[in-house]
Each structure stands twice: as C-alpha cells, then as structure tokens.
Amino acid sequence: SSEAREPVTILVGKQGFFFDGAPLARNQLESQLRRVWRTDAQASIIIKCTNDSPHGYLVEVLDTCYKVGLLKLSVFSM
C-alpha cells in the first residue's frame, strides 16, 4: 500500500532555495527533485516565494520540476 506523502516545500528567497527547510544550492536542485520523483512521481510540490526573491529563481524551480516530471505544483507568494 502506498502512503500519501507530505507535500515537498521549496522556499524561493533572495538568497536562494530552501528544500523542506534546509538550504539547497542551485546546482543541487535538479538532483534533489529527481530523488523526490523517484520516491513518488505524483508528489505535490509547494513553491513559496518571498517578496524579494528573483523571478528567475521561480522560473528555474518550475522548469526543473517539469523537466524531471513533477507536475503537481502550487505556487504561493509570502
């Protein structure tokens, strides 16, 4: 039986990314999201953006999610 996973939260801030609360280097984003996809291809991803986060960071997260096949995305601004 497959258990429903908690959604993964990615915080996009001025200083970069946080993955479930832990700092995540930009060059680790794709490998981390691939790991999530391998665990649960239907995982929900919550992307929270701070007011001062660069727009390009959000685009990078969205593009990387689609690239690895994670399609259940929610985007919020804080």
C-alpha positions in Angstrom: 0.0 0.0 0.0 1.4 3.4 -0.9 1.1 6.1 1.7 0.3 9.7 0.8 3.4 11.7 1.2 3.6 15.1 2.8 4.0 17.8 0.1 7.5 18.9 -0.6 8.0 22.6 0.1 10.6 24.7 -1.8 11.1 28.2 -0.5 12.5 30.6 -3.1 14.2 33.6 -1.5 16.6 36.4 -2.3 19.4 34.2 -1.1 18.4 31.1 -3.0 16.4 27.9 -2.3 15.3 26.0 0.8 14.1 22.4 0.4 11.8 21.4 3.3 13.5 24.0 5.4 17.1 23.1 4.6 19.3 25.3 2.4 19.7 23.9 -1.1 22.4 25.0 -3.5 21.1 25.9 -7.0 23.3 23.2 -8.6 21.6 20.6 -6.3 18.0 21.5 -7.3 17.7 19.0 -10.2 19.2 16.1 -8.4 17.1 16.7 -5.3 13.9 16.9 -7.4 14.8 13.8 -9.3 15.2 12.0 -5.9 11.6 13.1 -5.0 10.3 11.9 -8.4 11.9 8.5 -7.9 10.3 8.2 -4.5 6.9 9.4 -5.6 6.3 10.6 -9.2 2.9 12.0 -8.0 4.4 14.1 -5.2 2.9 17.5 -4.6 5.4 20.4 -4.7 4.6 23.6 -2.9 6.7 26.5 -4.0 6.7 29.6 -1.8 8.3 32.8 -3.0 9.4 35.7 -0.7 8.6 39.2 -1.9 12.2 39.9 -2.7 13.0 36.6 -4.5 14.3 37.0 -8.1 11.7 36.0 -10.6 14.2 33.9 -12.4 14.6 31.6 -9.4 10.9 30.7 -9.5 11.1 30.0 -13.3 14.2 27.8 -12.6 12.3 25.8 -10.0 9.2 25.4 -12.3 11.3 24.4 -15.3 13.2 21.9 -13.2 10.1 20.4 -11.8 8.6 19.9 -15.3 12.0 18.6 -16.6 12.1 15.8 -14.0 8.3 15.0 -14.3 6.9 16.6 -11.1 3.7 18.2 -12.3 1.6 18.7 -9.1 2.8 22.2 -8.4 1.4 25.0 -6.2 2.9 28.4 -6.1 2.4 31.0 -3.3 3.9 34.3 -2.6 4.6 35.2 1.0 
